[in-house]
Amino acid sequence: MDSAPSVDLVGYLPAGGQTLMKLVVTGPFGVGKTTLIRTLSEIPPLHTEEAMTETSAGHDDLAGVPDKTTTTVAVDFGRLTVPGELVLYLFGTPGQERFFPLWEDIARGALGALVLADTRRLGDSFPVMDMVEEQGLPYAVAVNRFPDAPTYGDEVLRKHLDLHPSTPLVQCDARERRSSVEPLIALAEHVLTRLPEDRP
């Protein structure tokens, strides 16, 4: 008699023995959060994108992202399993300031945050990093390399973003899977070093 397939083969919930980690993917408007989750998720990702209207264009700064036509209005969700039996649940947040009250609800229970940044408007990342720090979440910064964006070395980016020496910084292309995995692994490792040894 054939044994029943494991839960992993069904594709819904992971089998026991795996480490589950809720992470927030956050950053300013138009920085590539939805793209990164779509690129990485091993399950069909959940997106709450809506078309941008003339009304929203009056509130959302399209500098640097003139071709953007949709925006996340609630949450993005995806899942990624990495080597070592680590399952990452990715919750993407809207980037506009008017959605910041929703951020705390999405971040509840998260173990860390990945903050995406854009070199064309690095200053836009500061309010998001402030929120992450106020929540006491360990975080990493992923600088998403847009084709027309200026490039800088890590040392310059750390200085401009005023990052603590222990905060991971990775440059990536959110459209490419291998490139996008690197900042998440850096974040997961950063989070694991800060978890108490007697965690359940």
N, CA, C and O of each residue as an XYZ file, in Angstrom:
800
protein
N       0.841     -1.188      0.000
C       0.000      0.000      0.000
C       0.883      1.248      0.000
O       1.800      1.363      0.813
N       0.603      2.186     -0.918
C       1.399      3.405     -1.020
C       1.139      4.293      0.175
O       0.009      4.414      0.648
N       2.210      4.914      0.658
C       2.041      5.859      1.773
C       1.488      7.174      1.250
O       1.672      7.537      0.089
N       0.807      7.870      2.141
C       0.222      9.153      1.751
C       1.330     10.153      1.479
O       2.367     10.109      2.141
N       1.140     11.063      0.513
C       2.165     12.066      0.227
C       2.338     13.000      1.410
O       1.391     13.266      2.152
N       3.555     13.494      1.579
C       3.810     14.447      2.666
C       3.105     15.761      2.372
O       2.737     16.055      1.235
N       2.931     16.538      3.424
C       2.268     17.825      3.255
C       3.036     18.708      2.291
O       2.441     19.481      1.541
N       4.383     18.594      2.308
C       5.193     19.419      1.416
C       4.851     19.172     -0.049
O       4.840     20.105     -0.852
N       4.568     17.903     -0.403
C       4.252     17.593     -1.789
C       2.918     18.194     -2.198
O       2.719     18.551     -3.360
N       2.014     18.303     -1.252
C       0.722     18.914     -1.565
C       0.904     20.400     -1.840
O       0.230     20.968     -2.700
N       1.825     21.030     -1.101
C       2.144     22.422     -1.399
C       1.411     23.452     -0.578
O       1.376     24.624     -0.951
N       0.821     23.045      0.536
C       0.117     24.028      1.357
C       0.932     24.404      2.582
O       1.462     25.513      2.645
N       1.044     23.524      3.545
C       1.764     23.810      4.772
C       3.018     22.961      4.846
O       3.005     21.807      4.416
N       4.110     23.510      5.385
C       5.346     22.738      5.466
C       5.264     21.639      6.511
O       4.485     21.723      7.461
N       6.080     20.602      6.324
C       6.131     19.509      7.288
C       6.848     19.968      8.549
O       7.499     21.012      8.551
N       6.729     19.183      9.630
C       7.378     19.539     10.881
C       8.889     19.530     10.736
O       9.430     18.960      9.789
N       9.566     20.169     11.686
C      11.015     20.226     11.649
C      11.559     21.421     10.905
O      12.766     21.662     10.932
N      10.705     22.176     10.243
C      11.152     23.358      9.531
C      11.011     24.595     10.425
O      10.159     24.642     11.312
N      11.849     25.575     10.178
C      11.776     26.836     10.888
C      10.945     27.809     10.058
O      11.274     28.089      8.905
N       9.876     28.320     10.644
C       8.991     29.246      9.946
C       9.306     30.662     10.390
O       9.477     30.917     11.582
N       9.383     31.585      9.439
C       9.746     32.947      9.767
C       8.877     33.932      8.981
O       8.862     33.919      7.751
N       8.156     34.787      9.713
C       7.388     35.842      9.074
C       8.284     37.062      8.915
O       8.855     37.558      9.886
N       8.400     37.541      7.677
C       9.207     38.711      7.382
C       8.362     39.755      6.655
O       7.487     39.413      5.861
N       8.629     41.011      6.929
C       7.957     42.109      6.251
C       8.864     42.629      5.143
O      10.044     42.896      5.372
N       8.312     42.770      3.950
C       9.023     43.400      2.839
C       8.437     44.797      2.692
O       7.275     44.957      2.320
N       9.245     45.797      2.986
C       8.718     47.147      3.066
C       9.635     48.126      2.352
O      10.710     47.753      1.881
N       9.214     49.354      2.277
C       9.989     50.374      1.580
C       9.061     51.423      1.015
O       7.842     51.263      1.065
N       9.612     52.487      0.481
C       8.781     53.560     -0.050
C       8.021     53.151     -1.308
O       8.250     52.082     -1.876
N       7.138     54.002     -1.716
C       6.302     53.815     -2.911
C       7.167     53.556     -4.154
O       8.135     54.270     -4.413
N       6.793     52.519     -4.913
C       7.405     52.272     -6.214
C       8.815     51.720     -6.186
O       9.552     51.856     -7.163
N       9.211     51.088     -5.063
C      10.602     50.652     -4.947
C      10.819     49.202     -5.375
O      11.961     48.756     -5.476
N       9.728     48.453     -5.630
C       9.863     47.098     -6.153
C       9.473     45.983     -5.199
O       9.884     44.839     -5.390
N       8.685     46.296     -4.170
C       8.293     45.276     -3.179
C       7.446     44.186     -3.813
O       7.712     42.999     -3.622
N       6.439     44.577     -4.558
C       5.560     43.601     -5.210
C       6.343     42.753     -6.204
O       6.140     41.541     -6.285
N       7.235     43.385     -6.958
C       8.049     42.663     -7.933
C       8.912     41.628     -7.249
O       9.011     40.498     -7.727
N       9.545     41.987     -6.133
C      10.418     41.053     -5.425
C       9.634     39.844     -4.930
O      10.085     38.709     -5.085
N       8.470     40.074     -4.337
C       7.667     38.950     -3.837
C       7.182     38.077     -4.990
O       7.175     36.851     -4.882
N       6.785     38.696     -6.074
C       6.341     37.931     -7.245
C       7.497     37.095     -7.802
O       7.295     35.958     -8.230
N       8.688     37.651     -7.795
C       9.861     36.945     -8.318
C      10.220     35.736     -7.470
O      10.622     34.703     -8.005
N      10.081     35.852     -6.153
C      10.585     34.832     -5.244
C       9.577     33.774     -4.819
O       9.966     32.649     -4.507
N       8.302     34.106     -4.800
C       7.332     33.218     -4.180
C       7.225     31.879     -4.898
O       7.101     31.823     -6.122
N       7.274     30.798     -4.115
C       7.133     29.451     -4.666
C       5.666     29.039     -4.783
O       5.362     27.973     -5.318
N       4.770     29.866     -4.293
C       3.337     29.660     -4.443
C       2.783     30.841     -5.226
O       3.435     31.883     -5.293
N       1.604     30.713     -5.819
C       1.021     31.878     -6.481
C       0.877     33.013     -5.470
O       0.151     32.865     -4.486
N       1.549     34.140     -5.688
C       1.517     35.205     -4.682
C       0.171     35.902     -4.642
O      -0.551     35.975     -5.636
N      -0.146     36.415     -3.451
C      -1.334     37.237     -3.272
C      -0.936     38.687     -3.460
O       0.009     39.160     -2.829
N      -1.644     39.394     -4.319
C      -1.368     40.816     -4.523
C      -2.658     41.603     -4.377
O      -3.731     41.113     -4.730
N      -2.560     42.804     -3.866
C      -3.717     43.693     -3.782
C      -3.389     44.979     -4.532
O      -3.468     46.080     -3.987
N      -3.022     44.805     -5.789
C      -2.682     45.955     -6.620
C      -3.940     46.527     -7.266
O      -4.836     45.797     -7.688
N      -3.976     47.832     -7.327
C      -5.059     48.528     -8.006
C      -4.466     49.554     -8.955
O      -3.355     50.045     -8.754
N      -5.232     49.868     -9.997
C      -4.778     50.877    -10.954
C      -4.708     52.239    -10.285
O      -5.588     52.609     -9.509
N      -3.659     52.976    -10.592
C      -3.535     54.324    -10.069
C      -4.457     55.251    -10.845
O      -4.556     55.161    -12.069
N      -5.122     56.128    -10.137
C      -6.047     57.070    -10.753
C      -5.444     58.468    -10.757
O      -4.389     58.699    -10.167
N      -6.109     59.383    -11.415
C      -5.635     60.774    -11.413
C      -5.639     61.338    -10.000
O      -4.798     62.171     -9.659
N      -6.585     60.887     -9.176
C      -6.649     61.361     -7.791
C      -5.421     60.926     -7.014
O      -4.825     61.734     -6.301
N      -5.023     59.643     -7.141
C      -3.850     59.164     -6.401
C      -2.581     59.804     -6.923
O      -1.636     60.012     -6.162
N      -2.542     60.121     -8.213
C      -1.353     60.759     -8.769
C      -1.078     62.097     -8.101
O       0.066     62.547     -8.057
N      -2.120     62.733     -7.583
C      -1.937     63.991     -6.883
C      -1.315     63.820     -5.520
O      -0.808     64.784     -4.947
N      -1.341     62.594     -4.978
C      -0.794     62.321     -3.644
C       0.491     61.503     -3.700
O       1.321     61.599     -2.796
N       0.666     60.708     -4.739
C       1.819     59.819     -4.840
C       2.873     60.427     -5.752
O       2.597     60.744     -6.909
N       4.071     60.588     -5.229
C       5.167     61.185     -5.977
C       5.694     60.181     -6.995
O       6.251     59.149     -6.623
N       5.518     60.481     -8.269
C       5.949     59.579     -9.337
C       7.356     59.890     -9.829
O       7.789     59.348    -10.846
N       8.072     60.755     -9.120
C       9.452     61.056     -9.502
C      10.279     59.780     -9.456
O      10.330     59.094     -8.435
N      10.922     59.473    -10.567
C      11.731     58.259    -10.640
C      10.958     57.041    -11.089
O      11.563     56.050    -11.499
N       9.625     57.085    -11.024
C       8.802     55.947    -11.452
C       7.646     56.439    -12.325
O       6.487     56.145    -12.032
N       7.948     57.184    -13.395
C       6.876     57.792    -14.198
C       5.984     56.785    -14.912
O       4.856     57.115    -15.278
N       6.474     55.555    -15.117
C       5.695     54.547    -15.837
C       4.844     53.681    -14.914
O       4.168     52.767    -15.385
N       4.863     53.947    -13.620
C       4.098     53.135    -12.670
C       2.610     53.376    -12.866
O       2.161     54.522    -12.886
N       1.837     52.293    -13.011
C       0.401     52.422    -13.265
C      -0.453     51.737    -12.210
O      -1.663     51.957    -12.167
N       0.158     50.897    -11.345
C      -0.594     50.223    -10.286
C       0.125     50.435     -8.961
O       1.304     50.790     -8.927
N      -0.607     50.211     -7.870
C      -0.008     50.345     -6.546
C      -0.672     49.376     -5.579
O      -1.859     49.079     -5.714
N       0.084     48.884     -4.610
C      -0.452     47.999     -3.580
C      -1.277     48.813     -2.599
O      -0.840     49.865     -2.133
N      -2.474     48.323     -2.286
C      -3.363     49.066     -1.387
C      -3.612     48.332     -0.072
O      -4.253     48.885      0.822
N      -3.129     47.122      0.062
C      -3.317     46.390      1.326
C      -2.068     45.586      1.654
O      -1.255     46.015      2.472
N      -1.906     44.428      1.028
C      -0.759     43.572      1.371
C      -0.427     42.671      0.186
O      -1.306     42.286     -0.584
N       0.853     42.343      0.054
C       1.309     41.284     -0.840
C       1.732     40.117      0.042
O       2.160     40.317      1.179
N       1.614     38.904     -0.475
C       2.019     37.738      0.319
C       2.631     36.690     -0.581
O       2.125     36.407     -1.667
N       3.740     36.113     -0.110
C       4.374     35.013     -0.822
C       5.122     34.130      0.161
O       5.256     34.474      1.336
N       5.608     32.993     -0.318
C       6.341     32.057      0.532
C       7.560     31.554     -0.215
O       7.511     31.295     -1.418
N       8.661     31.420      0.524
C       9.904     30.931     -0.062
C      10.584     29.989      0.928
O      10.766     30.335      2.095
N      10.959     28.797      0.459
C      11.727     27.857      1.269
C      13.173     27.929      0.822
O      13.474     27.812     -0.366
N      14.071     28.123      1.786
C      15.496     28.211      1.474
C      16.205     27.020      2.098
O      15.657     26.386      3.000
N      17.421     26.700      1.636
C      18.155     25.551      2.195
C      18.287     25.647      3.705
O      18.431     26.732      4.270
N      18.234     24.485      4.344
C      18.301     24.447      5.797
C      16.934     24.365      6.427
O      16.786     24.617      7.623
N      15.908     24.008      5.627
C      14.545     23.843      6.148
C      14.003     25.138      6.759
O      13.318     25.116      7.781
N      14.319     26.254      6.121
C      13.827     27.552      6.572
C      12.754     28.026      5.605
O      13.002     28.159      4.407
N      11.547     28.284      6.134
C      10.424     28.732      5.316
C      10.143     30.193      5.654
O       9.847     30.533      6.799
N      10.240     31.046      4.644
C      10.021     32.479      4.824
C       8.638     32.858      4.309
O       8.304     32.605      3.151
N       7.848     33.460      5.171
C       6.552     33.997      4.766
C       6.728     35.507      4.577
O       7.069     36.224      5.517
N       6.496     35.968      3.372
C       6.799     37.345      2.990
C       5.525     38.177      2.924
O       4.612     37.866      2.159
N       5.467     39.229      3.724
C       4.323     40.127      3.749
C       4.767     41.498      3.255
O       5.524     42.192      3.935
N       4.301     41.886      2.083
C       4.665     43.182      1.512
C       3.681     44.263      1.929
O       2.472     44.034      1.979
N       4.211     45.444      2.228
C       3.383     46.549      2.704
C       3.232     47.607      1.625
O       4.094     47.721      0.754
N       2.148     48.387      1.665
C       2.060     49.549      0.780
C       3.140     50.557      1.159
O       3.563     50.616      2.314
N       3.584     51.347      0.187
C       4.672     52.277      0.449
C       4.260     53.703      0.762
O       5.079     54.487      1.242
N       2.997     54.059      0.498
C       2.594     55.442      0.698
C       2.343     55.750      2.170
O       1.900     54.891      2.933
N       2.633     56.983      2.551
C       2.502     57.382      3.951
C       1.077     57.230      4.457
O       0.873     56.955      5.640
N       0.090     57.401      3.589
C      -1.300     57.309      4.051
C      -1.668     55.888      4.483
O      -2.674     55.687      5.163
N      -0.849     54.895      4.088
C      -1.095     53.509      4.487
C      -0.264     53.096      5.694
O      -0.333     51.939      6.111
N       0.514     54.000      6.264
C       1.380     53.647      7.384
C       0.621     53.042      8.568
O       1.158     52.142      9.214
N      -0.615     53.496      8.892
C      -1.329     52.845     10.000
C      -1.543     51.345      9.769
O      -1.604     50.576     10.729
N      -1.656     50.929      8.519
C      -1.822     49.516      8.188
C      -0.538     48.735      8.433
O      -0.567     47.522      8.645
N       0.588     49.443      8.401
C       1.898     48.797      8.519
C       2.028     48.017      9.819
O       2.527     46.892      9.816
N       1.586     48.597     10.928
C       1.715     47.925     12.220
C       0.926     46.625     12.249
O       1.371     45.640     12.838
N      -0.247     46.615     11.615
C      -1.050     45.384     11.577
C      -0.335     44.301     10.765
O      -0.297     43.139     11.169
N       0.227     44.688      9.625
C       0.924     43.711      8.787
C       2.170     43.193      9.491
O       2.502     42.013      9.377
N       2.861     44.068     10.219
C       4.130     43.699     10.847
C       3.956     42.903     12.135
O       4.928     42.341     12.640
N       2.744     42.842     12.677
C       2.550     42.132     13.953
C       2.970     40.666     13.819
O       2.495     39.961     12.929
N       3.849     40.218     14.693
C       4.321     38.845     14.670
C       5.518     38.602     13.763
O       6.052     37.493     13.720
N       5.939     39.630     13.041
C       7.095     39.461     12.154
C       8.382     39.399     12.976
O       8.483     40.010     14.040
N       9.356     38.656     12.471
C      10.644     38.545     13.140
C      11.681     39.505     12.574
O      12.726     39.722     13.187
N      11.399     40.079     11.408
C      12.341     41.003     10.796
C      11.723     41.666      9.589
O      10.620     41.320      9.167
N      12.452     42.630      9.032
C      11.952     43.384      7.878
C      13.057     43.564      6.853
O      14.219     43.780      7.198
N      12.675     43.473      5.593
C      13.567     43.805      4.490
C      13.109     45.144      3.936
O      11.996     45.258      3.425
N      13.956     46.153      4.034
C      13.632     47.486      3.554
C      14.253     47.664      2.175
O      15.475     47.622      2.033
N      13.419     47.862      1.160
C      13.930     48.109     -0.185
C      14.188     49.599     -0.361
O      13.453     50.439      0.160
N      15.244     49.909     -1.102
C      15.620     51.301     -1.346
C      15.951     51.487     -2.822
O      16.261     50.528     -3.529
N      15.879     52.730     -3.272
C      16.116     53.111     -4.661
C      17.134     54.251     -4.642
O      16.905     55.264     -3.980
N      18.255     54.105     -5.355
C      19.297     55.124     -5.293
C      18.858     56.466     -5.871
O      19.505     57.481     -5.616
N      17.778     56.491     -6.640
C      17.293     57.764     -7.178
C      16.585     58.602     -6.123
O      16.387     59.802     -6.306
N      16.202     57.965     -5.013
C      15.475     58.671     -3.946
C      15.703     57.956     -2.610
O      14.770     57.453     -1.983
N      16.952     57.929     -2.205
C      17.307     57.244     -0.960
C      16.612     57.840      0.250
O      16.275     57.121      1.191
N      16.395     59.154      0.234
C      15.758     59.815      1.372
C      14.367     59.295      1.667
O      13.904     59.387      2.804
N      13.685     58.747      0.659
C      12.336     58.213      0.869
C      12.339     56.997      1.794
O      11.296     56.636      2.340
N      13.489     56.368      1.973
C      13.565     55.165      2.817
C      13.622     55.486      4.303
O      13.339     54.620      5.130
N      13.983     56.713      4.657
C      14.154     57.034      6.078
C      12.879     56.875      6.906
O      12.951     56.282      7.982
N      11.701     57.374      6.464
C      10.493     57.167      7.275
C      10.182     55.694      7.503
O       9.704     55.318      8.573
N      10.454     54.851      6.495
C      10.186     53.416      6.633
C      11.160     52.796      7.633
O      10.751     52.014      8.492
N      12.436     53.136      7.527
C      13.412     52.594      8.477
C      13.095     53.061      9.893
O      13.296     52.318     10.854
N      12.598     54.293     10.025
C      12.200     54.789     11.352
C      11.091     53.922     11.940
O      11.127     53.578     13.121
N      10.092     53.567     11.104
C       8.993     52.732     11.590
C       9.491     51.357     12.019
O       9.082     50.830     13.053
N      10.378     50.785     11.212
C      10.920     49.466     11.532
C      11.677     49.514     12.858
O      11.534     48.625     13.698
N      12.477     50.552     13.034
C      13.255     50.671     14.272
C      12.351     50.910     15.475
O      12.615     50.397     16.563
N      11.277     51.693     15.283
C      10.335     51.931     16.381
C       9.658     50.646     16.821
O       9.313     50.495     17.993
N       9.465     49.715     15.888
C       8.868     48.420     16.217
C       9.886     47.457     16.826
O       9.521     46.383     17.304
N      11.154     47.842     16.807
C      12.191     46.979     17.368
C      12.522     45.784     16.499
O      13.060     44.790     16.988
N      12.207     45.868     15.207
C      12.473     44.744     14.310
C      13.891     44.807     13.755
O      14.321     45.866     13.295
N      14.629     43.698     13.788
C      15.891     43.669     13.050
C      15.585     43.767     11.562
O      14.575     43.238     11.095
N      16.446     44.436     10.824
C      16.164     44.590      9.401
C      17.432     44.579      8.565
O      18.539     44.784      9.062
N      17.232     44.334      7.286
C      18.284     44.442      6.286
C      17.791     45.401      5.226
O      16.587     45.604      5.072
N      18.723     45.991      4.494
C      18.368     46.907      3.411
C      18.776     46.270      2.088
O      19.907     45.810      1.926
N      17.839     46.250      1.148
C      18.114     45.772     -0.210
C      17.986     46.951     -1.159
O      16.897     47.505     -1.313
N      19.062     47.336     -1.787
C      19.027     48.416     -2.768
C      18.673     47.803     -4.113
O      19.460     47.059     -4.699
N      17.486     48.123     -4.591
C      16.990     47.567     -5.844
C      17.605     48.349     -7.001
O      17.416     49.560     -7.107
N      18.340     47.653     -7.866
C      19.035     48.312     -8.974
C      18.095     48.485    -10.164
O      17.821     47.533    -10.894
N      17.610     49.703    -10.348
C      16.788     50.028    -11.510
C      17.721     50.366    -12.682
O      18.814     50.889    -12.469
N      17.292     50.068    -13.919
C      18.183     50.267    -15.076
C      18.715     51.695    -15.213
O      19.862     51.883    -15.619
N      17.910     52.694    -14.883
C      18.330     54.081    -15.081
C      18.798     54.750    -13.793
O      18.969     55.968    -13.752
N      19.004     53.955    -12.739
C      19.381     54.526    -11.441
C      20.901     54.603    -11.315
O      21.612     53.747    -11.839
N      21.398     55.625    -10.622
C      22.850     55.696    -10.390
C      23.307     54.566     -9.480
O      22.556     54.107     -8.619
N      24.538     54.124     -9.677
C      25.079     53.033     -8.862
C      26.156     53.572     -7.923
O      26.942     54.450     -8.278
N      26.161     53.016     -6.721
C      27.136     53.409     -5.704
C      27.656     52.154     -5.013
O      26.984     51.123     -4.991
N      28.833     52.248     -4.462
C      29.381     51.160     -3.687
C      28.682     51.034     -2.345
O      28.009     51.962     -1.896
N      28.845     49.874     -1.705
C      28.173     49.630     -0.427
C      28.584     50.644      0.639
O      27.753     51.070      1.441
N      29.837     51.025      0.651
C      30.310     51.959      1.674
C      29.608     53.311      1.549
O      29.241     53.922      2.553
N      29.427     53.770      0.321
C      28.731     55.048      0.089
C      27.264     54.933      0.490
O      26.712     55.839      1.113
N      26.635     53.813      0.129
C      25.225     53.619      0.459
C      25.019     53.549      1.974
O      24.071     54.127      2.505
N      25.900     52.846      2.655
C      25.797     52.766      4.123
C      25.865     54.156      4.749
O      25.123     54.466      5.682
N      26.757     54.982      4.230
C      26.901     56.324      4.774
C      25.653     57.151      4.528
O      25.158     57.823      5.433
N      25.140     57.103      3.296
C      23.954     57.906      2.959
C      22.704     57.422      3.683
O      21.831     58.223      4.018
N      22.613     56.118      3.927
C      21.453     55.565      4.632
C      21.653     55.538      6.147
O      20.744     55.175      6.894
N      22.841     55.923      6.589
C      23.162     55.988      8.017
C      22.877     54.644      8.700
O      22.192     54.587      9.721
N      23.412     53.572      8.121
C      23.148     52.224      8.631
C      24.114     51.848      9.747
O      25.294     52.197      9.713
N      23.594     51.136     10.726
C      24.435     50.564     11.774
C      25.351     49.524     11.131
O      24.934     48.829     10.205
N      26.590     49.407     11.606
C      27.519     48.437     10.995
C      26.987     47.010     10.927
O      27.374     46.253     10.037
N      26.102     46.627     11.856
C      25.593     45.254     11.861
C      24.404     45.050     10.926
O      23.987     43.913     10.702
N      23.855     46.124     10.380
C      22.687     46.009      9.494
C      23.116     45.516      8.125
O      23.916     46.179      7.465
N      22.606     44.361      7.670
C      22.993     43.862      6.347
C      22.535     44.799      5.235
O      21.435     45.350      5.282
N      23.394     44.970      4.239
C      23.082     45.756      3.045
C      23.444     44.917      1.833
O      24.576     44.449      1.707
N      22.468     44.725      0.931
C      22.686     43.928     -0.273
C      22.094     44.678     -1.451
O      20.985     45.205     -1.363
N      22.825     44.727     -2.545
C      22.283     45.293     -3.778
C      21.720     44.158     -4.623
O      22.330     43.095     -4.729
N      20.553     44.388     -5.224
C      19.890     43.309     -5.951
C      19.080     43.870     -7.109
O      18.929     45.084     -7.252
N      18.567     42.974     -7.925
C      17.609     43.292     -8.977
C      16.350     42.495     -8.659
O      16.346     41.270     -8.783
N      15.284     43.174     -8.251
C      14.068     42.496     -7.803
C      13.413     41.664     -8.896
O      12.529     40.857     -8.607
N      13.823     41.841    -10.126
C      13.246     41.062    -11.233
C      13.926     39.709    -11.402
O      13.403     38.830    -12.087
N      15.105     39.537    -10.771
C      15.884     38.322    -10.952
C      15.866     37.496     -9.674
O      16.184     37.999     -8.596
N      15.496     36.235     -9.797
C      15.306     35.382     -8.624
C      16.587     35.215     -7.808
O      16.577     35.425     -6.595
N      17.680     34.842     -8.453
C      18.906     34.588     -7.704
C      19.367     35.857     -6.992
O      19.803     35.804     -5.842
N      19.271     36.980     -7.665
C      19.678     38.250     -7.064
C      18.790     38.623     -5.887
O      19.271     39.173     -4.896
N      17.500     38.327     -5.988
C      16.547     38.714     -4.943
C      16.634     37.834     -3.703
O      16.264     38.265     -2.611
N      17.124     36.598     -3.862
C      17.241     35.698     -2.717
C      18.306     36.195     -1.742
O      18.164     36.022     -0.531
N      19.354     36.803     -2.251
C      20.497     37.169     -1.410
C      20.123     38.082     -0.239
O      20.524     37.794      0.888
N      19.371     39.172     -0.455
C      19.030     40.013      0.703
C      18.126     39.309      1.708
O      18.215     39.579      2.906
N      17.258     38.411      1.244
C      16.391     37.691      2.176
C      17.190     36.717      3.035
O      16.922     36.579      4.228
N      18.164     36.047      2.440
C      19.007     35.146      3.225
C      19.827     35.949      4.230
O      19.999     35.526      5.373
N      20.333     37.109      3.805
C      21.090     37.960      4.723
C      20.212     38.394      5.891
O      20.656     38.413      7.039
N      18.957     38.745      5.589
C      18.027     39.145      6.654
C      17.727     37.971      7.582
O      17.757     38.120      8.804
N      17.437     36.806      7.005
C      17.105     35.640      7.831
C      18.261     35.291      8.761
O      18.037     34.988      9.933
N      19.481     35.327      8.261
C      20.642     35.039      9.100
C      20.776     36.083     10.208
O      21.100     35.754     11.349
N      20.521     37.345      9.859
C      20.583     38.440     10.843
C      19.539     38.230     11.942
O      19.822     38.424     13.124
N      18.336     37.832     11.538
C      17.265     37.592     12.501
C      17.608     36.418     13.412
O      17.424     36.499     14.627
N      18.106     35.327     12.832
C      18.395     34.137     13.614
C      19.478     34.388     14.669
O      19.457     33.779     15.739
N      20.406     35.268     14.372
C      21.450     35.562     15.369
C      20.900     36.350     16.548
O      21.528     36.404     17.605
N      19.728     36.965     16.374
C      19.162     37.792     17.431
C      18.050     37.101     18.200
O      17.574     37.625     19.207
N      17.629     35.925     17.735
C      16.583     35.208     18.457
C      17.153     34.567     19.714
O      18.300     34.120     19.704
N      16.373     34.511     20.812
C      16.869     33.852     22.020
C      17.121     32.368     21.765
O      16.397     31.728     21.003
N      18.144     31.835     22.403
C      18.509     30.438     22.206
C      17.437     29.468     22.676
O      17.372     28.334     22.200
N      16.595     29.907     23.611
C      15.571     29.005     24.143
C      14.234     29.184     23.447
O      13.188     28.853     24.005
N      14.269     29.720     22.197
C      13.004     29.919     21.477
C      12.361     28.567     21.223
O      13.071     27.570     21.095
N      11.035     28.505     21.146
C      10.348     27.219     20.952
C      10.637     26.630     19.575
O      10.139     25.553     19.247
